[in-house]
Amino acid sequence: MTINTGLSKEQREEIAGHLSRLLADSYTLYLKTHNFHWNVTGPQFNTLHTMFEAQYTELALAVDEIAERIRALGIRAPGSYTEFARITSVHEANGGESAEEMVRQLVTGQETIVRTAREAFPAADAANDEPTADLLTQRMQSHEKTAWMLRSMIAE
């Protein structure tokens, strides 16, 4: 069936391409944060364990929103580890990270997602795709705040 929402097929495909990278970054950070939730140790265990749980829960909801926006554009959303690994900019954990290194890596991951969302914004803006622009704005705001909170945990 033809999609007639005011965006051309080319616009929808370009925007969905950006959103697919955002989805891959978000899902990879979700997995990394969940991994750190399970494996954090040390004097800040309870604080970080709880914080990481709140963060991966928020990411799980974000992943769904991003994928559903891609589908609303009429494009198939990526959904496998293989697809995500190919297009993500977030690096996986190696294992054995200290609590402080976990926090540092999560700051990097949060900031990476902000940059990915920011890179997607011009395509959504040029197409007057307000729903995508709104989603991107919300994602940037959430990840910037989370990165700030994580940075505050690191001793300078």
C-alpha positions, 0 to 999 in steps of 0.5 A, a space after each residue: 500500500 502506498 504511504 502518503 503522509 507528506 514525506 517522499 519515499 526518499 525522505 522516509 528512507 533517509 530518515 529511517 537510515 539515521 533512525 536505524 543507526 540510533 536504534 543500533 546505538 541505543 540497543 548496544 548501549 542497552 546491552 552494555 548497561 544491562 551487562 554492567 548492572 549485572 557485573 558491577 562490584 565495589 563500594 558503590 555497588 548498590 548505587 551503580 547497580 540501581 542507577 544502571 537498572 534505571 538507565 537500561 530500563 529507559 533505554 528499553 523503552 527508547 528502543 521500542 519508540 525508535 523502532 516504531 518510528 522507523 516502521 511508521 515511516 514504512 521502512 523495516 527496522 533492523 532487529 538482529 545483533 548482526 545488523 546492530 553490530 554492523 551499524 552501531 557506533 557504541 563499543 561493546 564492553 570487554 569484561 572485567 571493567 572496574 566500576 569507574 571504567 564502567 561509568 566512563 564507558 557509559 558516559 561515552 556511550 550516552 554521548 555517542 547516542 547524542 551525536 547520532 541523534 544530532 546527525 539525524 536531525 537535519 534530515 528530519 528537519 529538512 523534510 518537516 518530519 516533526 514526529 521524528 524531530 521530536 523523538 530526536 530532541 527527546 533522545 538528545 535531552 535524555 542522553 545528555 542528562 544521563 551523561 551528566 549524571 554519570 560524569 558526576 560519579 567520576 572522581 576528577 
